[in-house]
Amino acid sequence: MGPRSGSGFFVSRTAALLLAGLAAALLLALAVLAALYGRCARGAPSELGRCGVPDAGKPNATPEPEVVTVTPDARRPSGPWDRLRLPPGLVPLHYELELWPRLRPDELSPPALRFSGRVNITVRCSQATARLLLHSLLLGCDGAEVRGPLSPPGAGGAAAAAGGRVPVDKVWLAEDTQYLVLELGEALQPGSLYELQLSFSGPVYQDAREGLFVNLYTDQGERRALIASQMEPTFARNVFPCFDEPALKATFNITIIHHPSYVALSNMPKLRQSEKDVNGSKWTVTTFHTTPRMPTYLATFVICDYGHVSRTERGKEIRIWARKDAIANGNADFALNISGPIFSFLEDLFNISYPLPKTDIVALPTFDSRAMENWGLIIFDESSLLLKPNDELTEQKTVISQIVSHEIGHQWFGNLVTMSWWNNIWLNEGFATHFEFEVTNYFNPKLPENEVFFSNVLHDVLRKDHSMVPRAVSMKVENFTEINEINELFDIFTYNKGASLVRMLSNFLTENLFISALKSYLETFSYSNAKQDDLWRHFQMAIDDQSKIVLPATVKSIMDSWTYQSGFPVITLNVSSGVMKQEPFHLGKVKNQTLLTHNDTWIVPILWMKNGATQSLVWLDKSSKLFPEMQVSNSDHDWVILNLNMTGYYRVNYDKLGWEKLFQQLENDHKAIPVVHRMQLIDDAFSLSRNNYIEIETALDLTKYLAEEDEIIVWHTVLVNLLPSNFVSDVGNYYDTYTLLKKYLLKRLTSIWNHYSTIIRENVAALRDDYLALISLNELIGSVCFLGLEDCLQLSRELFKNWMDNPENEIPNPIKTEILCYGIALGSDKEWDFLLNIYANSTNEEERIQLASAMSCSKDPRILTRYMEYAITTDSFNFKETNIIEFVAAVDVGRYIAKDFLVNNWQAVNERYGMQSLDTLMDLIGRTITTDAQVMELQQFFSPMLEEHQRPAAHAKLQAIKNKNLENKNRNARIAAWLRKNT
């Protein structure tokens, strides 16, 4: 599955608000369904196990759906239904699945769109049992039968019925563990095959993006709808009763009944198509070829009225499906042109052909997961797949290449070989993320691989991962006790940390050995499942078959030290003695105190350079170790940098002499230190200083050379550390520091600013292929304008005015966010009203969020108050996709205005955004408090908005904010003192 949000892969504030609304809707749905369940008597069902009207799931009847009875928890005896994992008695072999969603083109928004279906599941009984458990969630069970024993499987994996029938005495639901339980009149016999025949019905979701859901959209000037599915990780049970665990692979024969005006797509090519007349209405029945063995989470369906473009790659068809307007405009052509070569590259790399006969790739108008790797039918949010003409001047080409590569990489890592259980989901996502960069770099050799990986992956996860957070990449199976814990695994650690560890492994093994071991692993476990230890075993086999690479321990020992521990180490080198040590990285380390949360150390590969020359790999496999070769002399040109190309997952610290040698080299000849290591030194130093490993002055000393720095990606790293968002919004509180920083930085920024401002004014198209500039320019222009450079402010006025005067004079995408913000900040009602009108007519969610944020940049209290009033009262302006009060409170002048607005309008704010907004607003409004009196003042301010039981937690949060603010105040005072000496 693709990352859930932006390149950073973590849930945005907007997504969090949507999820909160979804949770409320889901609770309401559960309550309604609980009432529906009560309509079915709790007495023993008939001998066929039916609960409801016979033939309820058949296409020639459309009765009111009925559902099976639920045994309340208090009355339910303990049993296997109380456990998260299915009991081992049954193994699914094959599904015959038929689904009939009732979507019609003339009824796009029915009040409760539903579907019905039937599934026949061939299972092998491995131990005698009279209780059958399957997964089922929010489905009505309209019929349940068990037939068998059956004859052995025939062609396609289906088994022939022998005519026998096993009586079904009772059918009920275990809601909390999401099981459908069939209690039988006699036990199934070990070694025999049986067929479970189930009829069911359920809702097609309109807001959620899980199970079977509907997208409403506009195409060719008309409102239209489509249905799609999202089964990962545990949503197949929302669509059909099934054995919804990744190791329970089976083959599928899928049939979709749909309106004739739609096309139906699934994992496999269409086998046949027929028509059915149901009460005078024509329906099309599309049946697909049998799939390979695969887990339930990869089963997928799309029913749409889309256009497509296609190509053939090595004899297999690839089709890109999208809105007909998008197809006509050529927006799918880029994705089509790169998909085939990516498949071929990975086939050649792994020496394993893609096993399916076709691939359909579908661009949905809205898809929260961004992309999903379903075998043979990959689904994308259209913003992650389609390239619009005006996207030429964005990083979008690279983003699309990466996401497409990620999902195609899953065809091997996840689809062909699947992890045995969700605790090892990183085997899917970590490797897919790693190879998205390998593939993209192969096809774009000019792309700076190490700098891109640092910017897109490593930077964010290092900021979020620390040893006090109990979240390792690989979890122990026994640590899973709740279903929601599975959903929580799709986070920055699984994707970014997983990819970082794969990259580290590849580098200390060498690429050839790494790929050789992966080939063996993929071949061995094709169409099956694997655990983390299986992967390590194949790497160990590759190591044992050669003698050139010698490791200090087994591959398992090395990698387990990384995957089973949260956080990462800080490696400190004393260049005077050559002693290197490791310790866990902690947030806010207490001086002269070692915080021990790990019983073990990491086994750390140290790739390094000395005086610009790459050195041999060494290993730090204990807490401290001596490396005499890393000692440096008194020469001005003698220096050492650890973590070559930042391939290791750790931060690096040096003793005083080590840092001084690096300062000298940067000032004497900064080009001798590669770009990625200039980024590394700055990012490591500022992170270490924020957390008390080194003094802030040490980090600042690294910036003295910056007047000579002409790499924008290095400047990006400097600016996000020296001008973080909390400093930018609190400039009024640190005006002395701001004034000094302005003088210090603008002197050094002049050269890089002049270079890029000239390009923006004269030939912005020249940036088309400069990926690092495209991802860094917004930070550069935002920082330079924030520091008050008149040329930057004038450029903002010019670009905004030109756009207002003529919509064809579009603001360049790389700087649009900041130009919009400063256009509003420097403007009046005229500019603000213009942007509001653009917002009101926009249908693009990302653009709406960008515009909504920009409108909060106004410095006029009257405009900001008016803005918040719109947000909570005006139905014609839909601000629900983001919290406008939070946007206003995030800017310096807006904090006070938002605070006053809350006092007078809390009830309306609460109705529009809900209580969850208060948590963020506390952070924003409280970001200047530094005394207990101020804490008490804010406590009194927020108390009327809180329930009694919430007030202690709010007080504790405000105290924590105060303590953090005091740290920032002291830090900024030290920054100001250093600037006075060095400006």
N, C-alpha and C positions, 0 to 999 in steps of 0.2 A: 504494500500500500504506500502511496505517496505521502509525503509530509503533509500534516494537517493544515499548516498555515505557512506563509512566507518562506523564505529560505531558512529561517531560524527553526522551523518544525515544531513550534510550541503554540499553545492556544492563545489567540489574541483576546484583547478585552472585548471586542465585538463578538467573537465566537463564544466567549464565556457568557455574555448576556443572552445570546441565542440559546445556548445550552441550558441556561437557567429556565428560560421560558419553555423549552422542550420538556424539562423535568416536570414542570408544573402541569403541562398538558398530558404527559404520560401518567402522572398520578391520577388525573381526572379520568383518563381512559381506563386505568386499572379499576377505578371505582365503578365505572359504568359496566365494565366487563364482569366484575364480581357480581353485579346485580343480574346480568344476563345469565351467568352460570347457574344462578339459583332457579332458573326456569326449567332446568332438567332435574327431575326427581332423583333423590339420592339412593333410591332403591336399586336392587340388582338389575343391570341391563338385561336385555334379551340374549338369547344364545349366540347371536351374531355380534354382540357387543355394541349394538347401535344405540346412539343417544341422539334422537332427533328424527327427521323425516328421511326415509330411504331415498336414495338417488340424489341427495342434496348436492353432491359435487359434480353431477353429470351435466354435460352441455345442453341436454334437451329438457332441462328443468331448472327453474330459478326460484326455489322456495326460500322462505325466510331462514337464514342460517341459525342453527341451534348449536349448543356447545355442551361439552361434558361437564358433569358435576365436579365440584371441587371439595375435597375433604378439608375442613378447616384445620389449621396447624394444631390447635388445642386438642382435637379429636383424632389426630393422625398418629398411628403408632410409629415408633422409630424404625428406620429401615434404610436400604441403599439410597432411597430418594433424599436422604438428609445430607448426602455427600456431594461434593462438587463434581467428581468424576463418575462416569458411567461404570456400572459393574461390568466385569469382564466376560459375562456369559455369552454375549452375542457379537458376531463380527459381520458387518454389512458387506455384501459383495456387489450388489447392483441395485440401482434405483430406476424404476419406470415412473417418471414424474410428468403429470399433466397439470397445467395452470391455466386459468381462465379469468383474467382481469376484465372488469366490465367497463372499460374505457371506450367511449364513443366520441367521434369528432364533433358531434352536435351537442354534446353534454360534457364540457371540459371541466366543470367544477361542481360535480354532484356533492350534496352535503356529506355523504359518507361513501366514497368510492370503495368497493370491496372486490375481492376475488374469491374464487372457489378452486378446488383442485383435488386431485387424487394422486396417491403415491403407493406403488407396490415395491416393497423393499425385500430383496432376497438376502437372507442372513444365514450364517452358519452358527449352529449352537456348539459352543465349546465346553459348556458344563450345564448339567441339568438345572432348569429353572422354570418356575411357574409364574414368575413376575417379569414382565418386559418393561424396560425403561427406555424411552426415547426423549429427545429434547423437543419441546413445543412451548411457544410463548405467544400469548394473545391470539391464539388460533382456536376456532371452534372445531370440535371433533364431531363430524357428522356420521361417521361410521368406522368400525374397526373390526377386522376379521384376521384370523391367522390360519393359513393353509399349509399342509405338509404332513409328513415329510415329503420332500420333492426329489425328483431325479437330479443327477449332477448337472451343473451349468452347461448350457449349449453355446451356440454362437452369440456373441455380444454380451456374454456374461449372465444372461437371464437364465433362470432355471425353469424347467417345465413342471407344471403342477401335477401332482399325483392324485388329486381329487380328495385328499383327506382334509379334515377341518379340525382345528383345535378350539374347543369352546372358550369364549371370552366371558368371564363372569362379571367383571367390573372394569370400568374405565374411569380414571380420575386424574386430576392435575396436582402436582406438587409445585405450587406457584413460586415459592422462594428459590427453589433450585431449578425451576423451568423444565420439569419433567412431565411427560405424559406417561402414566402408568397403566399397563394392561395386566389385570390379574386373571390368570387362565384357570380353566377347569382341570387341566392336567399338565404335567411338566413336559417341556421340550427335551428331546433326547440328544446327548452329546454326539457330535459327528454328523448329525443330520442337517439338511437344509430346509428352511421354511420361508414362506412369503407372508409378510405383514401387509395387509391391504387397508389403507386408511383414506377416508374422505374428510375434507376439512375446508374451512373458509376463514378469511381474515381481512383486516383493513389494508388498503393501500395508503401509505402515509403521505400527507401533503406538506408537512413542515419538516419532519425528520428525514434524514438521509440514511436510513438503515432499513433492512428488509426490502420490501417492494415499495417504491415511492414514486410520486408523480412530480414532474417538472412542468410548470406553465411558462410559456414564453411567447415572443412575437417573432413571426417569420413571414416575409413577403407581405407585410402589412396586416397579417391576421393573427389572432390569438390562437395558439395551439398548445397541445399537451403531449407528453410522452411518459412512458413508465420505464423505470430502470431498477436495478437491484444492487444492493451492497450487503454482502454476506459476512465480510471479515470484521471482527473476529468471530462473533457468536450470534450473527443475525440470520443465518440460514433457518434457524428454528422459528423465526418470525414469519417465514414463508411456507415451510412445509415441515411436518414432523420428520425428524431425522436423527442420526447419530452424529451430533455436531461437535466432534473432536477431530483435530488435525491428523491423528494417526489412523483414524478409521476411514481409510480411503476406499473408494468403490468406483465402479463405472456408472454412467448416467445415460439413460435415454430420455430426452426432454421433448415434450410437446407443449406448444403454446397456442391457445385459442384466442383470436384477436379479431378486431374489426377489419374488414377487407381493405380499408384505406391506409392501414398501417403495415409496416414491414416488421417482422419479428426476427431478432438476432439472439443467438446463444453461443455457447462455447464452440460448437462444431458446425460444419456446413449443413445446409438444409438437405434433408433426405427426401421428403415428399411434402406435398401440400394438397389439401382438399377443402371443400366447402361444406358447411353445415347450415341447415335452416332450423332456427329455433324460434318457434312461435311467429313465423313470418319474417324474422330478421336473419340476414345472412352473416355468418361468421366464418372466418378462415381458420383452418387447423394446420399449423406448421409443425412438422416433426423433424428432428435433427438426428444426425448420425451419433453413434455411441461414442462417448468420451473415453479417454484413457482413465486409468485409476487416478482419482484425485480426491482431496478432502472436500467436504460440503461447502467450506467458505469460498471455494473457487467456482462453484456453480453460479451461472449468471444469465440474465435476460435483459433485453431492451426491446421495447415496442414503440416505434416512432414513425413519424412522417418526415424523414430526413433525405437529403441528397448525399452523394458520396463521390469520391475520386478513388481510383485504384491503380495498382501496379503489380507486377509479378516479380518476385525475387526468388531465384533458384527454383522456379516452378511452382511457388506457392503464392496465392493471392493475398495482397494486403489492401484493405479498404479503410479509408478515413471517412467517417460519417459525421455530418454536422448540419446545422440549419442550412436550408437551401440558399439563403442570402450569402452565408459565409462561404459556401462551396462556389457560388457564382463569382464572388469577389476574389477567389484564389487564396482565401485565408488558410485552407487546409494543405496547400501545396508544399509548404516547407516541411511540415510533419511527415507528409507522404514521402518526400524525397530523402529524408534522413532515416526513416524506419527500416527500410530494406537493408541498406548497408550496415546498420547496427546489428540486425539479426545475423547477417553474414559474418561480421567481425567476431561476434560471440560464438557462433558455430565453429569458426576456425580456431578461435582461442582455446575452446574447451574440447574441440574435436568431437562434439556431440551435436547432431543435427536437431533443429527445432522439430518436435515430433508431430505437431498438428498440421493439417493440410491447409489451413488459412489463418489469417489474423484480421479481425475487425477491431478498429479503434474508433471509439465514439466520443464526441465532444458534447457533454451535457451543459445546458445553460447554467445550472447550479449544481455543484457537487462538493460537499464540505471536505471530503478526503483528498481533494485535488486530483488524485489518480488512484486506480485500483487495477492490479495486475491479472485479473481473471484470465484463465488459460483460454486463448483463442478469441477473447472479447474484452479488450482492455478499455476501461472507462476513464475519462478525464473530465475535469472542469474545463470548459472551453478556454478560459484564461490561461491554462497551462498547456494548451495544445495548438491553438490557432494563432497565426501571426498576421496581424492586421498591417496594412500598408504603412501606417504611422508608427509601427513598432520597429522600423528599421533603425531608429535612433534610440534604442533602449537596449538593455541587457537581455531582452526577451528571447532572442535567438539562442543565446547560451542557456537560459533558463529552460526553454522548451527542449533543447538538446539533452540537458541533464535529466529532466523528468522522464522524457521518453526513454532514455538509456536506462534509467532506474527501473521503469516498469518492464522493459524488455529483459533486463538482467534478471528480474524475478522469474522469467520463464524457466530459468535453470535453478536459481536459488529461491525456492519457495514452491514452485509448481512441479518441477521435475523431482526435486528433492525437498521434502517438507520437514520442518522441525517436528519432533515427536510430541511436544507439548509447548504451550505458549510461553513457558519460562525461558525458552531458547528462541524467541521470536527474533532476537538480534541476528541469528544465523540467516534469516531472510533479509531483514532490513539493513543490517550492517554491511553485508556483502553487496546488496543491490546499490547502496549508497556509495560504497567504495568504487564499484565498477561504473557508476554513472560518471565519475570523474575520469576514470581510465579511458572510457569510450570517448567522452567529449574531448579529452586531450589528444587522443589518437587522430580524430577527424579535424581538430583545430590545433596543430602543433605549435602555433605561435602563442597560444594561450598559456600564460605563466602558471604552470600546474601548482607549484607550492604556494604561491601567493593566493591563488583562487581557493585552494582547499582551506587555507588559514582563514580567509575572509568569510567563506560560506559555511564552514563546518566547525573548525577547531576553536575559533575565537569565542563563539557563543557558548559552546559546551564547557570550555574551561572556566568561564565566568559563573556557570551554574552548578558545576560539579565540585563538591568538596567532601571531605571525609566525615562530616557530621550529618550528611544526608543519607539515610539508609536505603539507597537505591543502587544496586549493582546492575551491570549489564545482564548478567545471567543469574536467575533466581533459583533457589532450591525448590524442587517440586512441592515439598511439604509446606512451603511458605504460602501457597495459594489456598485461600479458604473462601473467597468470595468471587462471584462472577465479575463484578465491576473491577477487580484487580487486573483482569485480563485487558480490559479496555485501557486502563491506565498505563500499560506498558508501551503504548504507541506514543513515545515522548522523545525528547531530545537525546536522552541517554541511549535508547535503542538505536536511533538513527545516527546521530553525530558521534557519540562515543563509540558505538559499535564500528562505524566506518574508520574512526581514528585508530582503533585497536587492530583492525584488519590491515590498515596501511602500515602500521608499525611492524606487524608480523611479516608482511611482504618485504619490507626493507631489510629486516635483519636476516631473512632467509635468502634473499635475492629473488628477482622476479621469476627466473626460470624454474627454480625449485618450488616456489609458491604455486605457480600455474600447474606444474607437474602433479603436485599433491592434490590440487583441486580437481584435476581431471580424474584422478583415481577415486576421489570421494564422490564425485557426481556419477561416475559410471557404476560404482558399487551400490549406491542408494537410489538409483533412478526408479521412479514410480513408487518409491517407498518413503520411509521416514528416518531421520537421523537425530542423534543427540550431540551435544557439544563434544563429548568424549570421542564420538565416532570421527569427528573432524580432526581432533588432535591426533588420533591414532594414524590417520592417513598422512598427516604432516610428519609424524615420527617415522613412519615407514620410508618416506622420501629422504629424511635425514639419515636413516640407517643404511640406505642404499648408496651413500656417497661418503667421502672422507674429507672433502674440502672445507665444509662448514662444520665447526664444532661448537656445540652449545654447552652452557654451564649446567644445564638440567634438562629434563625431558620437556618437550613442547607443552605437554599438559601442565607440568609444574610452572613453567614460565607464564603461560597464558591464563591459567586459573588464578594466578596472583593478581591479574588485572580484571578478569571478568567477574570474579566472586567478591571483589572489594569495591565499595563505593569510593569516590574521590580519586585522587592521584597524588604522586609524591612531588615535593620540591627537592630538586637535586642541587646541592651546594658544593661548589668546588673552591678549595683554598689553593690558589695558584702558587703560593709561596712554598707550601709543603707538599702539594700534590694529593692531599687527602680529599676524598669525595665522600659525602654522606647523603642520606635520604631521610625524609620525614614526611608524614602526611600533611598536605596543604589544608590549613584551617582558615576560616573567615575570622578576621580579627584576633590573630594569635596574640596571646599575652606574653609580653617580654620576659625572657629568662624562665619561661615555663614551657615544658614539653607536654603537649596534649596527646595522650595515647588513646586512640580508639581502635587501633588495629593490633591484632596479635602477631601478624606476619608483616614482613616487608614485601615490596615488589621486587621482581627480578627484572632489572632495568637494562635494556640495550642502550649503550651510549655511542652514538655516531657523533663525531666531532671534527673540528678543524683547528689547525694551529697556523697562525700567520697566513691564513687564506688557503692552506693546503689541506686536503682531506686526509684524515688519519684512519688507522685500522679500528674496527669495532672493538669495544671493550664492554664488560658486563659489571654492573653493580648489583651483586646478588646477596648483599648483606647490608646492614645499616650503615657501615662505614668501610672504606677501602682505600689503600694507597696506590696512586698512579704517578710514579716519578716522572714519566714522560710528559705529564701535564704541567710541570713546573715551568715558570717563565723567568727570564733574566731581566736585568735592568734596562735592556734595550727598548727604545721607544716603539719599535716595530715588532715586539714579541707579545702576542696575545692569543687567547684561547676562547673558542665558542663551542659550547656543548649543544647537542640535539641538532645535528646537521639536517637542514631543510625542514626542520620541525616535524620530523617523522615520528618522534617519540611522544607519548602522551604524558607530558609532565612540564613543569616550569623549571627554570634554571636560575640559580642565584650564584653569586661569586663573593669572595672576600673583598675587602677594600681595594687591594692591589689589583685584583682581577677586573673590577669595574673601572679603576683608573686607567688601566691599559686600553680598555675599550673606548673610554672617553677620548684618549689621546689619538687612537686610530681614526675615530670618526672625524676629529678636527683636522688631522693631517691628511687623510685620504679616505673619505667615507665610502668611496666606490670599491675599496678593497674588501669591504664587508658586503656580501650579497644582499639584495633587496629584502628577501624573506627574513634575513637575520637582523636587518635594521628594524623591521616590523616586530620581530620576536623580542629584541632587546627592550624596545619601548613598551610593548604590551606586558612582558614579564615584569619589568622594573616597576611600572605603575601599579600593577596588581599586587606585587610583593610589598610595595610601600603602603598601599591601602590596608593591607592586612598585617602590618607591623613586622614584616621580615627584614625590611631595610628602611632607611630613612627616606622621606619624600625628596630630600635634597639630592640623593643619589639618582633618583629617576629624573629629576629636573636637569641634572648635569648632562644627561644624554641628549638634551634638546639644544645645546649650545651651537651645534654645527648646522642647524636646520636652514640657515640662509643659503646653504649650498645644496639642499635636498630638492631634487627635481622629480622625484617619483611620487605621484599623487596618492598611491596606495599607502605609502609610508606616512604622508601627511594625514591621510584618513585615520590611521592608527593613533597619531599624535593628538588629533583634534578630539576624537571620542574619549580620550583619556584626560586631556586638559580642560575640555569644555563639555563635560557630560550634561545630559539634559537637566539634571537637578541644579547644576550650577547656572545654566542658561536661564532657567526660570526664577532663580533666586538672586539675580544680579544686584537687585536693590539692597540686599542684605550684605553683599560682599563687594560694595562699590570700589573700595580701595584696591582689592585684589583684581577686580575687573579692569580698572584703569591701568594698573601695572601690566596685566596680561595683554591688554590691547596694545600698549606700546611695545612690549617684548615680541609678541607674535606678528604684528603687522609688519614690523621691520624684516622679519624672516619670511613672511608670506608673500612679499611683494613680487618676487620673481615667478613663483608658481602661479600666482593670481594673474599677473600680466599675460602669461603664456595662455592660460585657458580662457580668460575673458576675451582675448583677441580672437581665439578660435570661435567662441560663441557668437561674437559680433560679425565675423567675416565669413566663416565657413564651418558651421556647426556640423555639417554632414561628415567632416573629416574624422569625427569621433566614432563613426559607425562601428568600426571594428576594434576600438580600444576599450575592451571590457573593463579593465581596472578603472579607467576614467569614468565610464558609465555608472559604475557602482559607487564612485567616490565623489563625483562632482557636487551632488546635493549637499553632502557634508561640508565640502569646501565653501560653496557659496553661502550656505547657512551660517557658517562660522565667521566668514569675512564680513558679511552684512551685520551679524551680531556684534562684531568688534567695531562697527561703525565706519568702515571704509566707504567714503563717499562714492567712489566709482562703482562699488558693488550695489549701493542703494540706488544709484542712478540707473544702473543696468536693470534692476528690478522694476523701477518705474517705467522704463522704456519698453521692456518686454510685455508688461502687464497692459500698458496703454495701447501698444500695437495690436495686441490680441483683442482688446475691447473695441478698437476702431475697425478691425477686420478679422473675423473668426478664422480666416485662412492663415493668418500670422500666428500659428500655434506656438505656444511656449515649448521650448525643447524639453522632451521628457526627462532627461537626466537631472534637470534642475527645476522641474515644474512645481514640486511640493514647496520648495523654499521661495520661489518667485511668487507663487500665489499668496503665501503667508506675508511676505514683505510688501506685495502689492496692496494687500488689505491693511497692513500695519501703517503704511505710509499714505494711505488713501482716506476717503471720506465715505459718506453714505452712497455716493454714486458707484464706487468700486464694490462696496459690500452688496448693494442691491443687484448689481450685475452678476456677481457670483451666486447669489441666492437664486436668481432666475435660472442660471445654468444648472444648479443643483436640482431645482424642482423639475427640470425637464430631462434629467439624466436617468438612465435605467441601469447603468453599470455600477455594481456595488463598490468596487475598488475606487472608482472615480468619485462616487458620492462620499465615501469616507475621506478621501483626499480633500474634497471641497469643504466638507463639514469641518475638518480640522483647520483649514485655512481661514474660514470665517471667524474662528475664535481668536485669530491673531490681532484683531482690532485693538487699538489702545483707547478707544472711546467707550467709557462706561455706559453711556446711553445705548450704543449699538449692541454691546454685549448683553445688557439687560433685555433689550428687545429680542435678541437672538434666543436667549433662554426662554422667554415667553412664547416665542414661536414653537420651541421644542416641546413644550408641555401642553399647548392649547390649540395649535393649528393643525387640523386634520389634513389639510391639503398639502402639507409639507411633512413627509414621512421621515422622521428622524430616528426611527426605532432601531436602525441597524448600528447605531453608536450612541453613546451617552454624551449629549451636548454639554450638560452641566460639568462633566469631567473634563471635557476639552477646554472649557472656559476657565475652570479652576486650575488648569495646568500651566497657564501663563501668569507672569508676575502680577500684572494689574488685575487679571481676572480672578485671582484667589479671593480677594476681598469682596469683589462684586458677587461672586458665586456664594460666598458665605452669607452675605445679606439676603441674597435671593432665596437661599434655603430656609431662612427664618420665616419668610413670608409665604413661601410656596411649597413647604415640605409635603403636604398631602398630595398635591398635584405631581410633584417630582416622584414620590413613592408610587403613585398609580401608574406613571409612565415607565419608570425604570426599575422599580422594585427596591427592596431593602438592600440588595447586594451592592448597590451603588455607594452606600455609606462607607463601606470598607475602603474603597479607593479614594473617596472624598476626604476621609480622615488623613490619608497619606498626603494628599495634595494641599489641603487647607492647613494641616499641621506641620508643614515642612520648614517652618521658621521657629517653632517653639524650642526654647532652650532652658526654661525654668519650670519649677513645680507650679508656680502661680499660673503660668500660661497653660499648663496641662489641666489645671482645675477649671480655668476659664473655658477651654474647649470641651472639657467633660460636661460642664453645665450647658454648653451650647448644643451638644449632641444628645444629651439625656432625654429631652422630650421626644426625640425621634426613635428612641430605643425602648425595647421591653426591659423590664426590671432585670431579668436574668442575663441580658446582653451587656449590661453596663460595666460589670467587673472586667470583662474581656476588652471592652473599649478603653477602659482606663489603662489596662496593661499595654495595649497597643500604643496609646498616646505616650506612655512612659518610654517605650522602646523607641518611638520616633524622636522623642526629646534626646535620648542618649545618643542616637545616631547623628542628630543635628549638632550636638556638642562635639562629636568627633570631627564632623565636617568643618565646624567653625575653627577648631584647633588646626586642622589640616590646612585650611585656607589662610590662616594667620601665618603658618610656616611658609606656604607658597609665596605670600606677599613679602615676607622678610627676605626670602631667596631672590625674588624678582628685584627688590630694591638694590641688592648687591650686584646684580648681573644685568641690569637694564641700562 
